[in-house]
Amino acid sequence: MESAVLMMQKEVAKRLTAQPNTKDYGILAVQTQFSSAPKILFNVPPTAFFRSRM
């Protein structure tokens, strides 16, 4: 696979893209950055979503 675009919570994205010696840096960042080049493209505001009528 050459590229992929994923949507996830901002907190998860920060952990995936964290740099060494930061609070969010851990094994998840190490493993992700070893096999790919993750980056945060943009933020989606809460107003972009609406509640389900279930």
Backbone as a ProteinNet text record, in pm:
[ID]
protein_1_A
[PRIMARY]
MESAVLMMQKEVAKRLTAQPNTKDYGILAVQTQFSSAPKILFNVPPTAFFRSRM
[TERTIARY]
84.3	0	89.9	63.5	146.3	103.9	-27.8	-74.4	-212.7	-247.6	-378.7	-413.5	-541.2	-589.9	-689.5	-663.7	-747.7	-802.7	-924.8	-981.3	-984.2	-933.6	-930.9	-937	-953.6	-955.3	-823.5	-831.4	-712.9	-607.2	-650.6	-556.1	-477.2	-541.9	-474.3	-375.7	-418.2	-329.4	-205	-222.2	-107.2	-10.4	-63.4	24	99.1	33	97.5	208.3	193.5	289.1	384	380.3	461.2	611.1	685	830.6	894.8	1017.8	1087.3	1095.8	1098.6	1108.2	986.1	870.3	745.2	653.5	551.7	459.6	387.8	351.7	274.5	359.1	490.4	579	582.6	561.4	563.1	576.3	549	566.1	475.6	356.6	266.3	329.6	391	459	579.7	656.1	775.8	737.3	640.3	599.6	539.6	457.6	394.3	497.3	587.2	685.6	795.3	812.3	909	862.6	730.9	678.6	606.8	594.1	524.9	569.5	511.5	542.5	411.5	359.3	229	235.2	126.3	115.1	-31.9	-56.8	-192.3	-218.3	-319.2	-348.5	-436.7	-541.2	-630.8	-718.2	-782.1	-874.8	-1017.6	-1104	-1245.6	-1319.2	-1388.9	-1455.9	-1577.9	-1615.7	-1733.8	-1861	-1867.1	-1986.3	-2002.7	-1903.1	-1912.1	-1993.6	-2029.4	-2102.9	-2241.4	-2332.9	-2466.1	-2509.7	-2602.2	-2649.1	-2737.5	-2729.3	-2816.2	-2954.8	-3059.5	-3196.1	-3243.1	-3156.6	-3193.6	-3265.7
-115.8	0	123.6	214	334	443.7	459.3	562.1	526.8	589.4	570.9	697.2	729.5	843.1	787.6	809.1	756.1	869.4	850.3	947	882.1	954.6	903.6	1019.3	986.2	1090	1166	1294.3	1380.2	1324.9	1270.5	1217.7	1099	1013.8	898.3	945.8	1040.7	1094.9	1158.1	1227.3	1288.2	1181.9	1068.4	960.1	895.6	881	819.7	906.5	1038.3	1130.9	1194	1149	1209.3	1195.2	1294.1	1295.7	1245.5	1194	1146.4	1255.9	1212.1	1300	1389.3	1344.9	1415.1	1322.4	1380.1	1303.3	1193.3	1220	1124.8	1018.3	1031.6	936.8	804.1	695.1	562.7	456.6	333.2	220.2	232.6	289.9	309	400.9	509.1	601.7	534.6	460.8	394.4	295.9	209.9	109.1	172.6	273.8	339.7	410.3	484.9	562.4	475.1	353.9	260.8	214.8	194.1	137.3	237.7	363.2	463.3	604	702	843	914.7	893.7	952	1103.3	1168.4	1312.9	1349.5	1454.5	1504.9	1604.3	1576	1661	1779.5	1754.8	1862	1811.8	1905.1	1872.2	1885.9	1794	1799.6	1848.8	1961.4	2015.4	1931.7	1934.5	1859.6	1898.3	2019	2064	1995	1921	1848.7	1720.3	1683.6	1560	1592.7	1498.8	1517.2	1387.1	1397.5	1280.4	1190.7	1062	965	972.5	945.2	951.3	816.8	731.7	597.5	600.8
0	0	0	-89.3	-100.1	-3.6	15.6	109	161.5	274.1	335.5	412.3	415	493.2	593.3	721	828	912.7	964.7	1057.4	1195.1	1293.6	1430.4	1527.7	1654.8	1758.1	1759	1791	1793.6	1889.1	2003.4	2102	2047.2	1970.6	1910.5	1804.2	1722.6	1619.1	1680.6	1792.1	1860.2	1910.4	1957.3	2004.5	1888.7	1775.1	1658.5	1600.7	1611.9	1551.5	1652.6	1776.7	1883.5	1857.5	1901.8	1889.1	2018.6	2011.8	2132.4	2239.3	2363	2479.9	2498.7	2449.1	2476.2	2553.8	2614.9	2698.2	2620.2	2496.4	2416.3	2347.5	2351.4	2282.5	2357.2	2284.1	2344.2	2236.4	2274.5	2183.4	2060.5	2077.5	1963.9	1859.4	1903.5	1811.9	1747	1824.5	1771.7	1661.7	1689.5	1591.3	1466	1485.2	1371	1284.4	1347	1272.5	1211	1262.2	1203.1	1065.4	1051.9	927.6	837.6	882.9	801.3	840.4	775.9	805.1	838	958.7	992.9	1006.5	969.2	990.3	1005.1	1079.8	1098.3	985.6	904.2	789.3	826.5	906	948.3	1062.2	1132	1240.1	1189.2	1232.2	1198.3	1322.7	1315.1	1433.2	1471.9	1598.9	1643.8	1568.5	1518.3	1445.6	1309.7	1266.3	1139.4	1152.5	1274.8	1300.7	1355.5	1342.2	1399.5	1464.2	1557.3	1631.6	1545.6	1574	1508.9	1573.1	1498	1551.2	1603.5	1643.9	1689.7	1818.1
[MASK]
++++++++++++++++++++++++++++++++++++++++++++++++++++++

